[in-house]
Amino acid sequence: METVKQAVNYVSESVQGAASGASHEANKEVAKDSNVNASTRLTAAKDAIGDKFEQKGHDSRAEVHKQAAKN
């Protein structure tokens, strides 16, 4: 039963990591867009950095759950 729980947690963290990665890319594009006002670009850049940290955290937790499911 613990293996199933770890597998579900792995999938959940993987999905959340992918969503954070997609958000990171979208925010990065807004930050680079010279047709957008400076305030919006700065906010998007800040959000892109936060998204990248979230993605790395989710990816790390996914790997922990993956290894736990194997044992």
PQR file of N, CA, C, O and H, with PARSE charges and radii, in Angstrom:
ATOM      1  N   MET A   1       0.813  -1.188   0.000 -0.4000 1.5000
ATOM      2  CA  MET A   1       0.000   0.000   0.000 -0.0000 2.0000
ATOM      3  C   MET A   1       0.864   1.263   0.000  0.5500 1.7000
ATOM      4  O   MET A   1       0.523   2.252  -0.649 -0.5500 1.4000
ATOM      5  N   GLU A   2       1.974   1.226   0.724 -0.4000 1.5000
ATOM      6  CA  GLU A   2       2.878   2.378   0.771 -0.0000 2.0000
ATOM      7  C   GLU A   2       3.458   2.668  -0.617  0.5500 1.7000
ATOM      8  O   GLU A   2       3.647   3.829  -0.980 -0.5500 1.4000
ATOM      9  H   GLU A   2       2.251   0.423   1.252  0.4000 1.0000
ATOM     10  N   THR A   3       3.739   1.623  -1.387 -0.4000 1.5000
ATOM     11  CA  THR A   3       4.265   1.809  -2.739 -0.0000 2.0000
ATOM     12  C   THR A   3       3.277   2.556  -3.622  0.5500 1.7000
ATOM     13  O   THR A   3       3.667   3.424  -4.403 -0.5500 1.4000
ATOM     14  H   THR A   3       3.585   0.680  -1.092  0.4000 1.0000
ATOM     15  N   VAL A   4       1.993   2.218  -3.496 -0.4000 1.5000
ATOM     16  CA  VAL A   4       0.956   2.897  -4.280 -0.0000 2.0000
ATOM     17  C   VAL A   4       0.893   4.379  -3.885  0.5500 1.7000
ATOM     18  O   VAL A   4       0.797   5.258  -4.741 -0.5500 1.4000
ATOM     19  H   VAL A   4       1.676   1.513  -2.862  0.4000 1.0000
ATOM     20  N   LYS A   5       0.947   4.633  -2.588 -0.4000 1.5000
ATOM     21  CA  LYS A   5       0.909   6.021  -2.106 -0.0000 2.0000
ATOM     22  C   LYS A   5       2.091   6.815  -2.659  0.5500 1.7000
ATOM     23  O   LYS A   5       1.926   7.953  -3.099 -0.5500 1.4000
ATOM     24  H   LYS A   5       1.025   3.918  -1.893  0.4000 1.0000
ATOM     25  N   GLN A   6       3.272   6.220  -2.638 -0.4000 1.5000
ATOM     26  CA  GLN A   6       4.464   6.898  -3.154 -0.0000 2.0000
ATOM     27  C   GLN A   6       4.351   7.132  -4.663  0.5500 1.7000
ATOM     28  O   GLN A   6       4.778   8.170  -5.168 -0.5500 1.4000
ATOM     29  H   GLN A   6       3.406   5.296  -2.280  0.4000 1.0000
ATOM     30  N   ALA A   7       3.775   6.166  -5.376 -0.4000 1.5000
ATOM     31  CA  ALA A   7       3.596   6.315  -6.818 -0.0000 2.0000
ATOM     32  C   ALA A   7       2.626   7.451  -7.136  0.5500 1.7000
ATOM     33  O   ALA A   7       2.859   8.230  -8.061 -0.5500 1.4000
ATOM     34  H   ALA A   7       3.428   5.322  -4.965  0.4000 1.0000
ATOM     35  N   VAL A   8       1.545   7.545  -6.374 -0.4000 1.5000
ATOM     36  CA  VAL A   8       0.576   8.629  -6.567 -0.0000 2.0000
ATOM     37  C   VAL A   8       1.231   9.978  -6.265  0.5500 1.7000
ATOM     38  O   VAL A   8       1.034  10.948  -6.997 -0.5500 1.4000
ATOM     39  H   VAL A   8       1.355   6.913  -5.623  0.4000 1.0000
ATOM     40  N   ASN A   9       1.999  10.031  -5.197 -0.4000 1.5000
ATOM     41  CA  ASN A   9       2.704  11.265  -4.849 -0.0000 2.0000
ATOM     42  C   ASN A   9       3.712  11.650  -5.935  0.5500 1.7000
ATOM     43  O   ASN A   9       3.882  12.829  -6.247 -0.5500 1.4000
ATOM     44  H   ASN A   9       2.160   9.244  -4.603  0.4000 1.0000
ATOM     45  N   TYR A  10       4.370  10.650  -6.499 -0.4000 1.5000
ATOM     46  CA  TYR A  10       5.324  10.893  -7.589 -0.0000 2.0000
ATOM     47  C   TYR A  10       4.617  11.536  -8.785  0.5500 1.7000
ATOM     48  O   TYR A  10       5.094  12.528  -9.337 -0.5500 1.4000
ATOM     49  H   TYR A  10       4.232   9.693  -6.246  0.4000 1.0000
ATOM     50  N   VAL A  11       3.487  10.966  -9.175 -0.4000 1.5000
ATOM     51  CA  VAL A  11       2.738  11.505 -10.313 -0.0000 2.0000
ATOM     52  C   VAL A  11       2.269  12.922 -10.010  0.5500 1.7000
ATOM     53  O   VAL A  11       2.376  13.808 -10.858 -0.5500 1.4000
ATOM     54  H   VAL A  11       3.100  10.160  -8.727  0.4000 1.0000
ATOM     55  N   SER A  12       1.755  13.137  -8.816 -0.4000 1.5000
ATOM     56  CA  SER A  12       1.268  14.458  -8.432 -0.0000 2.0000
ATOM     57  C   SER A  12       2.382  15.502  -8.497  0.5500 1.7000
ATOM     58  O   SER A  12       2.195  16.578  -9.065 -0.5500 1.4000
ATOM     59  H   SER A  12       1.667  12.417  -8.128  0.4000 1.0000
ATOM     60  N   GLU A  13       3.522  15.190  -7.923 -0.4000 1.5000
ATOM     61  CA  GLU A  13       4.648  16.126  -7.932 -0.0000 2.0000
ATOM     62  C   GLU A  13       5.164  16.358  -9.350  0.5500 1.7000
ATOM     63  O   GLU A  13       5.562  17.471  -9.693 -0.5500 1.4000
ATOM     64  H   GLU A  13       3.674  14.316  -7.461  0.4000 1.0000
ATOM     65  N   SER A  14       5.157  15.307 -10.174 -0.4000 1.5000
ATOM     66  CA  SER A  14       5.602  15.446 -11.557 -0.0000 2.0000
ATOM     67  C   SER A  14       4.689  16.390 -12.335  0.5500 1.7000
ATOM     68  O   SER A  14       5.162  17.230 -13.100 -0.5500 1.4000
ATOM     69  H   SER A  14       4.833  14.403  -9.894  0.4000 1.0000
ATOM     70  N   VAL A  15       3.392  16.249 -12.136 -0.4000 1.5000
ATOM     71  CA  VAL A  15       2.421  17.116 -12.816 -0.0000 2.0000
ATOM     72  C   VAL A  15       2.590  18.558 -12.353  0.5500 1.7000
ATOM     73  O   VAL A  15       2.589  19.485 -13.163 -0.5500 1.4000
ATOM     74  H   VAL A  15       3.008  15.567 -11.515  0.4000 1.0000
ATOM     75  N   GLN A  16       2.735  18.737 -11.044 -0.4000 1.5000
ATOM     76  CA  GLN A  16       2.918  20.094 -10.514 -0.0000 2.0000
ATOM     77  C   GLN A  16       4.223  20.714 -11.021  0.5500 1.7000
ATOM     78  O   GLN A  16       4.283  21.911 -11.300 -0.5500 1.4000
ATOM     79  H   GLN A  16       2.735  17.984 -10.386  0.4000 1.0000
ATOM     80  N   GLY A  17       5.255  19.894 -11.135 -0.4000 1.5000
ATOM     81  CA  GLY A  17       6.524  20.379 -11.673 -0.0000 2.0000
ATOM     82  C   GLY A  17       6.390  20.810 -13.125  0.5500 1.7000
ATOM     83  O   GLY A  17       6.948  21.829 -13.531 -0.5500 1.4000
ATOM     84  H   GLY A  17       5.206  18.921 -10.909  0.4000 1.0000
ATOM     85  N   ALA A  18       5.651  20.035 -13.904 -0.4000 1.5000
ATOM     86  CA  ALA A  18       5.427  20.384 -15.311 -0.0000 2.0000
ATOM     87  C   ALA A  18       4.630  21.682 -15.427  0.5500 1.7000
ATOM     88  O   ALA A  18       4.919  22.517 -16.284 -0.5500 1.4000
ATOM     89  H   ALA A  18       5.198  19.207 -13.575  0.4000 1.0000
ATOM     90  N   ALA A  19       3.630  21.848 -14.569 -0.4000 1.5000
ATOM     91  CA  ALA A  19       2.827  23.076 -14.596 -0.0000 2.0000
ATOM     92  C   ALA A  19       3.682  24.288 -14.231  0.5500 1.7000
ATOM     93  O   ALA A  19       3.559  25.347 -14.847 -0.5500 1.4000
ATOM     94  H   ALA A  19       3.395  21.169 -13.874  0.4000 1.0000
ATOM     95  N   SER A  20       4.536  24.131 -13.242 -0.4000 1.5000
ATOM     96  CA  SER A  20       5.435  25.233 -12.861 -0.0000 2.0000
ATOM     97  C   SER A  20       6.400  25.553 -13.999  0.5500 1.7000
ATOM     98  O   SER A  20       6.723  26.717 -14.235 -0.5500 1.4000
ATOM     99  H   SER A  20       4.636  23.270 -12.742  0.4000 1.0000
ATOM    100  N   GLY A  21       6.855  24.530 -14.695 -0.4000 1.5000
ATOM    101  CA  GLY A  21       7.751  24.736 -15.833 -0.0000 2.0000
ATOM    102  C   GLY A  21       7.065  25.499 -16.955  0.5500 1.7000
ATOM    103  O   GLY A  21       7.660  26.385 -17.569 -0.5500 1.4000
ATOM    104  H   GLY A  21       6.592  23.584 -14.503  0.4000 1.0000
ATOM    105  N   ALA A  22       5.808  25.148 -17.222 -0.4000 1.5000
ATOM    106  CA  ALA A  22       5.054  25.851 -18.263 -0.0000 2.0000
ATOM    107  C   ALA A  22       4.816  27.307 -17.868  0.5500 1.7000
ATOM    108  O   ALA A  22       4.930  28.207 -18.700 -0.5500 1.4000
ATOM    109  H   ALA A  22       5.326  24.428 -16.724  0.4000 1.0000
ATOM    110  N   SER A  23       4.489  27.532 -16.613 -0.4000 1.5000
ATOM    111  CA  SER A  23       4.277  28.892 -16.123 -0.0000 2.0000
ATOM    112  C   SER A  23       5.573  29.695 -16.205  0.5500 1.7000
ATOM    113  O   SER A  23       5.561  30.874 -16.558 -0.5500 1.4000
ATOM    114  H   SER A  23       4.396  26.801 -15.937  0.4000 1.0000
ATOM    115  N   HIS A  24       6.677  29.055 -15.881 -0.4000 1.5000
ATOM    116  CA  HIS A  24       7.988  29.702 -15.963 -0.0000 2.0000
ATOM    117  C   HIS A  24       8.245  30.194 -17.392  0.5500 1.7000
ATOM    118  O   HIS A  24       8.641  31.340 -17.602 -0.5500 1.4000
ATOM    119  H   HIS A  24       6.687  28.097 -15.594  0.4000 1.0000
ATOM    120  N   GLU A  25       8.016  29.316 -18.362 -0.4000 1.5000
ATOM    121  CA  GLU A  25       8.257  29.679 -19.757 -0.0000 2.0000
ATOM    122  C   GLU A  25       7.344  30.818 -20.209  0.5500 1.7000
ATOM    123  O   GLU A  25       7.788  31.736 -20.899 -0.5500 1.4000
ATOM    124  H   GLU A  25       7.694  28.385 -18.191  0.4000 1.0000
ATOM    125  N   ALA A  26       6.068  30.757 -19.818 -0.4000 1.5000
ATOM    126  CA  ALA A  26       5.124  31.811 -20.197 -0.0000 2.0000
ATOM    127  C   ALA A  26       5.536  33.149 -19.596  0.5500 1.7000
ATOM    128  O   ALA A  26       5.517  34.170 -20.282 -0.5500 1.4000
ATOM    129  H   ALA A  26       5.708  30.012 -19.258  0.4000 1.0000
ATOM    130  N   ASN A  27       5.904  33.148 -18.324 -0.4000 1.5000
ATOM    131  CA  ASN A  27       6.336  34.386 -17.667 -0.0000 2.0000
ATOM    132  C   ASN A  27       7.631  34.910 -18.267  0.5500 1.7000
ATOM    133  O   ASN A  27       7.824  36.121 -18.381 -0.5500 1.4000
ATOM    134  H   ASN A  27       5.919  32.318 -17.766  0.4000 1.0000
ATOM    135  N   LYS A  28       8.510  34.005 -18.646 -0.4000 1.5000
ATOM    136  CA  LYS A  28       9.768  34.408 -19.256 -0.0000 2.0000
ATOM    137  C   LYS A  28       9.511  35.121 -20.588  0.5500 1.7000
ATOM    138  O   LYS A  28      10.173  36.111 -20.898 -0.5500 1.4000
ATOM    139  H   LYS A  28       8.354  33.022 -18.553  0.4000 1.0000
ATOM    140  N   GLU A  29       8.560  34.624 -21.367 -0.4000 1.5000
ATOM    141  CA  GLU A  29       8.230  35.260 -22.635 -0.0000 2.0000
ATOM    142  C   GLU A  29       7.626  36.656 -22.425  0.5500 1.7000
ATOM    143  O   GLU A  29       7.947  37.590 -23.159 -0.5500 1.4000
ATOM    144  H   GLU A  29       8.023  33.819 -21.115  0.4000 1.0000
ATOM    145  N   VAL A  30       6.760  36.789 -21.428 -0.4000 1.5000
ATOM    146  CA  VAL A  30       6.182  38.104 -21.126 -0.0000 2.0000
ATOM    147  C   VAL A  30       7.284  39.066 -20.704  0.5500 1.7000
ATOM    148  O   VAL A  30       7.282  40.229 -21.108 -0.5500 1.4000
ATOM    149  H   VAL A  30       6.499  36.029 -20.832  0.4000 1.0000
ATOM    150  N   ALA A  31       8.216  38.592 -19.901 -0.4000 1.5000
ATOM    151  CA  ALA A  31       9.307  39.446 -19.430 -0.0000 2.0000
ATOM    152  C   ALA A  31      10.183  39.942 -20.577  0.5500 1.7000
ATOM    153  O   ALA A  31      10.764  41.024 -20.493 -0.5500 1.4000
ATOM    154  H   ALA A  31       8.217  37.647 -19.573  0.4000 1.0000
ATOM    155  N   LYS A  32      10.279  39.162 -21.634 -0.4000 1.5000
ATOM    156  CA  LYS A  32      11.097  39.543 -22.789 -0.0000 2.0000
ATOM    157  C   LYS A  32      10.361  40.406 -23.803  0.5500 1.7000
ATOM    158  O   LYS A  32      10.990  41.001 -24.679 -0.5500 1.4000
ATOM    159  H   LYS A  32       9.807  38.283 -21.702  0.4000 1.0000
ATOM    160  N   ASP A  33       9.046  40.481 -23.698 -0.4000 1.5000
ATOM    161  CA  ASP A  33       8.224  41.170 -24.694 -0.0000 2.0000
ATOM    162  C   ASP A  33       8.332  42.686 -24.535  0.5500 1.7000
ATOM    163  O   ASP A  33       7.846  43.247 -23.553 -0.5500 1.4000
ATOM    164  H   ASP A  33       8.536  39.998 -22.987  0.4000 1.0000
ATOM    165  N   SER A  34       8.961  43.334 -25.490 -0.4000 1.5000
ATOM    166  CA  SER A  34       9.167  44.786 -25.408 -0.0000 2.0000
ATOM    167  C   SER A  34       7.875  45.575 -25.636  0.5500 1.7000
ATOM    168  O   SER A  34       7.855  46.786 -25.420 -0.5500 1.4000
ATOM    169  H   SER A  34       9.356  42.878 -26.287  0.4000 1.0000
ATOM    170  N   ASN A  35       6.812  44.920 -26.063 -0.4000 1.5000
ATOM    171  CA  ASN A  35       5.525  45.592 -26.265 -0.0000 2.0000
ATOM    172  C   ASN A  35       4.688  45.665 -24.987  0.5500 1.7000
ATOM    173  O   ASN A  35       3.608  46.255 -24.979 -0.5500 1.4000
ATOM    174  H   ASN A  35       6.828  43.936 -26.239  0.4000 1.0000
ATOM    175  N   VAL A  36       5.185  45.071 -23.921 -0.4000 1.5000
ATOM    176  CA  VAL A  36       4.487  45.059 -22.630 -0.0000 2.0000
ATOM    177  C   VAL A  36       5.121  46.126 -21.737  0.5500 1.7000
ATOM    178  O   VAL A  36       6.322  46.378 -21.822 -0.5500 1.4000
ATOM    179  H   VAL A  36       6.063  44.592 -23.926  0.4000 1.0000
ATOM    180  N   ASN A  37       4.307  46.753 -20.877 -0.4000 1.5000
ATOM    181  CA  ASN A  37       4.866  47.811 -20.024 -0.0000 2.0000
ATOM    182  C   ASN A  37       5.875  47.245 -19.023  0.5500 1.7000
ATOM    183  O   ASN A  37       5.860  46.056 -18.704 -0.5500 1.4000
ATOM    184  H   ASN A  37       3.331  46.548 -20.808  0.4000 1.0000
ATOM    185  N   ALA A  38       6.738  48.115 -18.544 -0.4000 1.5000
ATOM    186  CA  ALA A  38       7.859  47.724 -17.689 -0.0000 2.0000
ATOM    187  C   ALA A  38       7.403  47.044 -16.401  0.5500 1.7000
ATOM    188  O   ALA A  38       8.015  46.067 -15.968 -0.5500 1.4000
ATOM    189  H   ALA A  38       6.750  49.081 -18.804  0.4000 1.0000
ATOM    190  N   SER A  39       6.348  47.544 -15.794 -0.4000 1.5000
ATOM    191  CA  SER A  39       5.857  46.967 -14.545 -0.0000 2.0000
ATOM    192  C   SER A  39       5.430  45.514 -14.735  0.5500 1.7000
ATOM    193  O   SER A  39       5.752  44.649 -13.921 -0.5500 1.4000
ATOM    194  H   SER A  39       5.851  48.337 -16.145  0.4000 1.0000
ATOM    195  N   THR A  40       4.708  45.260 -15.811 -0.4000 1.5000
ATOM    196  CA  THR A  40       4.256  43.897 -16.112 -0.0000 2.0000
ATOM    197  C   THR A  40       5.441  42.995 -16.412  0.5500 1.7000
ATOM    198  O   THR A  40       5.466  41.838 -15.992 -0.5500 1.4000
ATOM    199  H   THR A  40       4.446  45.963 -16.473  0.4000 1.0000
ATOM    200  N   ARG A  41       6.417  43.516 -17.132 -0.4000 1.5000
ATOM    201  CA  ARG A  41       7.611  42.733 -17.457 -0.0000 2.0000
ATOM    202  C   ARG A  41       8.388  42.367 -16.200  0.5500 1.7000
ATOM    203  O   ARG A  41       8.849  41.234 -16.059 -0.5500 1.4000
ATOM    204  H   ARG A  41       6.397  44.456 -17.473  0.4000 1.0000
ATOM    205  N   LEU A  42       8.532  43.317 -15.291 -0.4000 1.5000
ATOM    206  CA  LEU A  42       9.250  43.035 -14.037 -0.0000 2.0000
ATOM    207  C   LEU A  42       8.512  42.001 -13.192  0.5500 1.7000
ATOM    208  O   LEU A  42       9.127  41.106 -12.612 -0.5500 1.4000
ATOM    209  H   LEU A  42       8.157  44.237 -15.405  0.4000 1.0000
ATOM    210  N   THR A  43       7.191  42.134 -13.130 -0.4000 1.5000
ATOM    211  CA  THR A  43       6.395  41.158 -12.374 -0.0000 2.0000
ATOM    212  C   THR A  43       6.528  39.773 -12.998  0.5500 1.7000
ATOM    213  O   THR A  43       6.667  38.780 -12.284 -0.5500 1.4000
ATOM    214  H   THR A  43       6.692  42.862 -13.602  0.4000 1.0000
ATOM    215  N   ALA A  44       6.487  39.704 -14.320 -0.4000 1.5000
ATOM    216  CA  ALA A  44       6.629  38.417 -15.006 -0.0000 2.0000
ATOM    217  C   ALA A  44       8.007  37.812 -14.754  0.5500 1.7000
ATOM    218  O   ALA A  44       8.127  36.601 -14.572 -0.5500 1.4000
ATOM    219  H   ALA A  44       6.375  40.511 -14.900  0.4000 1.0000
ATOM    220  N   ALA A  45       9.040  38.640 -14.742 -0.4000 1.5000
ATOM    221  CA  ALA A  45      10.395  38.139 -14.475 -0.0000 2.0000
ATOM    222  C   ALA A  45      10.490  37.570 -13.061  0.5500 1.7000
ATOM    223  O   ALA A  45      11.066  36.505 -12.843 -0.5500 1.4000
ATOM    224  H   ALA A  45       8.942  39.624 -14.890  0.4000 1.0000
ATOM    225  N   LYS A  46       9.911  38.302 -12.103 -0.4000 1.5000
ATOM    226  CA  LYS A  46       9.908  37.826 -10.711 -0.0000 2.0000
ATOM    227  C   LYS A  46       9.144  36.504 -10.614  0.5500 1.7000
ATOM    228  O   LYS A  46       9.596  35.568  -9.954 -0.5500 1.4000
ATOM    229  H   LYS A  46       9.443  39.168 -12.280  0.4000 1.0000
ATOM    230  N   ASP A  47       7.996  36.432 -11.267 -0.4000 1.5000
ATOM    231  CA  ASP A  47       7.185  35.219 -11.234 -0.0000 2.0000
ATOM    232  C   ASP A  47       7.898  34.048 -11.909  0.5500 1.7000
ATOM    233  O   ASP A  47       7.788  32.907 -11.460 -0.5500 1.4000
ATOM    234  H   ASP A  47       7.628  37.193 -11.803  0.4000 1.0000
ATOM    235  N   ALA A  48       8.623  34.330 -12.980 -0.4000 1.5000
ATOM    236  CA  ALA A  48       9.368  33.278 -13.677 -0.0000 2.0000
ATOM    237  C   ALA A  48      10.421  32.664 -12.758  0.5500 1.7000
ATOM    238  O   ALA A  48      10.624  31.450 -12.755 -0.5500 1.4000
ATOM    239  H   ALA A  48       8.713  35.257 -13.345  0.4000 1.0000
ATOM    240  N   ILE A  49      11.084  33.510 -11.983 -0.4000 1.5000
ATOM    241  CA  ILE A  49      12.086  33.007 -11.041 -0.0000 2.0000
ATOM    242  C   ILE A  49      11.420  32.133  -9.983  0.5500 1.7000
ATOM    243  O   ILE A  49      11.916  31.052  -9.664 -0.5500 1.4000
ATOM    244  H   ILE A  49      10.919  34.497 -11.985  0.4000 1.0000
ATOM    245  N   GLY A  50      10.306  32.597  -9.445 -0.4000 1.5000
ATOM    246  CA  GLY A  50       9.575  31.808  -8.449 -0.0000 2.0000
ATOM    247  C   GLY A  50       9.089  30.486  -9.015  0.5500 1.7000
ATOM    248  O   GLY A  50       9.147  29.455  -8.345 -0.5500 1.4000
ATOM    249  H   GLY A  50       9.903  33.475  -9.704  0.4000 1.0000
ATOM    250  N   ASP A  51       8.607  30.522 -10.255 -0.4000 1.5000
ATOM    251  CA  ASP A  51       8.142  29.291 -10.904 -0.0000 2.0000
ATOM    252  C   ASP A  51       9.275  28.279 -11.061  0.5500 1.7000
ATOM    253  O   ASP A  51       9.071  27.077 -10.894 -0.5500 1.4000
ATOM    254  H   ASP A  51       8.560  31.360 -10.799  0.4000 1.0000
ATOM    255  N   LYS A  52      10.457  28.770 -11.380 -0.4000 1.5000
ATOM    256  CA  LYS A  52      11.604  27.869 -11.558 -0.0000 2.0000
ATOM    257  C   LYS A  52      11.969  27.201 -10.236  0.5500 1.7000
ATOM    258  O   LYS A  52      12.269  26.007 -10.208 -0.5500 1.4000
ATOM    259  H   LYS A  52      10.623  29.747 -11.515  0.4000 1.0000
ATOM    260  N   PHE A  53      11.946  27.958  -9.145 -0.4000 1.5000
ATOM    261  CA  PHE A  53      12.212  27.366  -7.831 -0.0000 2.0000
ATOM    262  C   PHE A  53      11.158  26.315  -7.488  0.5500 1.7000
ATOM    263  O   PHE A  53      11.483  25.240  -6.983 -0.5500 1.4000
ATOM    264  H   PHE A  53      11.702  28.928  -9.167  0.4000 1.0000
ATOM    265  N   GLU A  54       9.889  26.634  -7.767 -0.4000 1.5000
ATOM    266  CA  GLU A  54       8.811  25.673  -7.512 -0.0000 2.0000
ATOM    267  C   GLU A  54       9.010  24.413  -8.337  0.5500 1.7000
ATOM    268  O   GLU A  54       8.844  23.302  -7.833 -0.5500 1.4000
ATOM    269  H   GLU A  54       9.624  27.507  -8.177  0.4000 1.0000
ATOM    270  N   GLN A  55       9.366  24.587  -9.610 -0.4000 1.5000
ATOM    271  CA  GLN A  55       9.570  23.434 -10.481 -0.0000 2.0000
ATOM    272  C   GLN A  55      10.667  22.529  -9.932  0.5500 1.7000
ATOM    273  O   GLN A  55      10.502  21.311  -9.878 -0.5500 1.4000
ATOM    274  H   GLN A  55       9.500  25.490 -10.019  0.4000 1.0000
ATOM    275  N   LYS A  56      11.774  23.119  -9.530 -0.4000 1.5000
ATOM    276  CA  LYS A  56      12.876  22.320  -8.996 -0.0000 2.0000
ATOM    277  C   LYS A  56      12.461  21.596  -7.713  0.5500 1.7000
ATOM    278  O   LYS A  56      12.850  20.449  -7.494 -0.5500 1.4000
ATOM    279  H   LYS A  56      11.908  24.109  -9.574  0.4000 1.0000
ATOM    280  N   GLY A  57      11.679  22.259  -6.872 -0.4000 1.5000
ATOM    281  CA  GLY A  57      11.203  21.621  -5.645 -0.0000 2.0000
ATOM    282  C   GLY A  57      10.291  20.445  -5.941  0.5500 1.7000
ATOM    283  O   GLY A  57      10.427  19.379  -5.341 -0.5500 1.4000
ATOM    284  H   GLY A  57      11.363  23.191  -7.049  0.4000 1.0000
ATOM    285  N   HIS A  58       9.357  20.641  -6.872 -0.4000 1.5000
ATOM    286  CA  HIS A  58       8.455  19.546  -7.237 -0.0000 2.0000
ATOM    287  C   HIS A  58       9.228  18.388  -7.866  0.5500 1.7000
ATOM    288  O   HIS A  58       8.963  17.222  -7.573 -0.5500 1.4000
ATOM    289  H   HIS A  58       9.247  21.507  -7.360  0.4000 1.0000
ATOM    290  N   ASP A  59      10.179  18.718  -8.726 -0.4000 1.5000
ATOM    291  CA  ASP A  59      10.971  17.668  -9.363 -0.0000 2.0000
ATOM    292  C   ASP A  59      11.782  16.880  -8.337  0.5500 1.7000
ATOM    293  O   ASP A  59      11.913  15.661  -8.446 -0.5500 1.4000
ATOM    294  H   ASP A  59      10.395  19.666  -8.964  0.4000 1.0000
ATOM    295  N   SER A  60      12.322  17.576  -7.346 -0.4000 1.5000
ATOM    296  CA  SER A  60      13.096  16.902  -6.292 -0.0000 2.0000
ATOM    297  C   SER A  60      12.195  15.986  -5.462  0.5500 1.7000
ATOM    298  O   SER A  60      12.555  14.844  -5.178 -0.5500 1.4000
ATOM    299  H   SER A  60      12.216  18.567  -7.258  0.4000 1.0000
ATOM    300  N   ARG A  61      11.020  16.494  -5.077 -0.4000 1.5000
ATOM    301  CA  ARG A  61      10.092  15.663  -4.297 -0.0000 2.0000
ATOM    302  C   ARG A  61       9.589  14.485  -5.115  0.5500 1.7000
ATOM    303  O   ARG A  61       9.383  13.398  -4.574 -0.5500 1.4000
ATOM    304  H   ARG A  61      10.728  17.422  -5.308  0.4000 1.0000
ATOM    305  N   ALA A  62       9.387  14.688  -6.421 -0.4000 1.5000
ATOM    306  CA  ALA A  62       8.960  13.586  -7.283 -0.0000 2.0000
ATOM    307  C   ALA A  62      10.005  12.484  -7.287  0.5500 1.7000
ATOM    308  O   ALA A  62       9.665  11.303  -7.221 -0.5500 1.4000
ATOM    309  H   ALA A  62       9.554  15.570  -6.860  0.4000 1.0000
ATOM    310  N   GLU A  63      11.264  12.860  -7.364 -0.4000 1.5000
ATOM    311  CA  GLU A  63      12.330  11.867  -7.372 -0.0000 2.0000
ATOM    312  C   GLU A  63      12.378  11.097  -6.049  0.5500 1.7000
ATOM    313  O   GLU A  63      12.608   9.888  -6.048 -0.5500 1.4000
ATOM    314  H   GLU A  63      11.540  13.819  -7.418  0.4000 1.0000
ATOM    315  N   VAL A  64      12.166  11.777  -4.943 -0.4000 1.5000
ATOM    316  CA  VAL A  64      12.144  11.102  -3.639 -0.0000 2.0000
ATOM    317  C   VAL A  64      11.010  10.081  -3.604  0.5500 1.7000
ATOM    318  O   VAL A  64      11.205   8.951  -3.158 -0.5500 1.4000
ATOM    319  H   VAL A  64      11.979  12.759  -4.944  0.4000 1.0000
ATOM    320  N   HIS A  65       9.829  10.477  -4.072 -0.4000 1.5000
ATOM    321  CA  HIS A  65       8.687   9.554  -4.078 -0.0000 2.0000
ATOM    322  C   HIS A  65       8.925   8.389  -5.030  0.5500 1.7000
ATOM    323  O   HIS A  65       8.522   7.260  -4.746 -0.5500 1.4000
ATOM    324  H   HIS A  65       9.671  11.395  -4.434  0.4000 1.0000
ATOM    325  N   LYS A  66       9.574   8.657  -6.151 -0.4000 1.5000
ATOM    326  CA  LYS A  66       9.892   7.599  -7.114 -0.0000 2.0000
ATOM    327  C   LYS A  66      10.816   6.559  -6.491  0.5500 1.7000
ATOM    328  O   LYS A  66      10.606   5.355  -6.634 -0.5500 1.4000
ATOM    329  H   LYS A  66       9.902   9.574  -6.381  0.4000 1.0000
ATOM    330  N   GLN A  67      11.839   7.045  -5.800 -0.4000 1.5000
ATOM    331  CA  GLN A  67      12.773   6.112  -5.154 -0.0000 2.0000
ATOM    332  C   GLN A  67      12.091   5.333  -4.032  0.5500 1.7000
ATOM    333  O   GLN A  67      12.355   4.144  -3.852 -0.5500 1.4000
ATOM    334  H   GLN A  67      12.009   8.024  -5.684  0.4000 1.0000
ATOM    335  N   ALA A  68      11.219   5.996  -3.279 -0.4000 1.5000
ATOM    336  CA  ALA A  68      10.505   5.318  -2.201 -0.0000 2.0000
ATOM    337  C   ALA A  68       9.566   4.254  -2.740  0.5500 1.7000
ATOM    338  O   ALA A  68       9.376   3.215  -2.109 -0.5500 1.4000
ATOM    339  H   ALA A  68      11.005   6.962  -3.425  0.4000 1.0000
ATOM    340  N   ALA A  69       8.975   4.506  -3.904 -0.4000 1.5000
ATOM    341  CA  ALA A  69       8.063   3.534  -4.505 -0.0000 2.0000
ATOM    342  C   ALA A  69       8.802   2.282  -4.978  0.5500 1.7000
ATOM    343  O   ALA A  69       8.222   1.197  -5.031 -0.5500 1.4000
ATOM    344  H   ALA A  69       9.129   5.351  -4.416  0.4000 1.0000
ATOM    345  N   LYS A  70      10.071   2.434  -5.318 -0.4000 1.5000
ATOM    346  CA  LYS A  70      10.865   1.302  -5.777 -0.0000 2.0000
ATOM    347  C   LYS A  70      11.232   0.349  -4.643  0.5500 1.7000
ATOM    348  O   LYS A  70      11.482  -0.833  -4.875 -0.5500 1.4000
ATOM    349  H   LYS A  70      10.542   3.315  -5.275  0.4000 1.0000
ATOM    350  N   ASN A  71      11.264   0.863  -3.429 -0.4000 1.5000
ATOM    351  CA  ASN A  71      11.707   0.044  -2.282 -0.0000 2.0000
ATOM    352  C   ASN A  71      10.582  -0.680  -1.631  0.5500 1.7000
ATOM    353  O   ASN A  71      10.794  -1.405  -0.659 -0.5500 1.4000
ATOM    354  H   ASN A  71      11.061   1.824  -3.241  0.4000 1.0000
TER
END
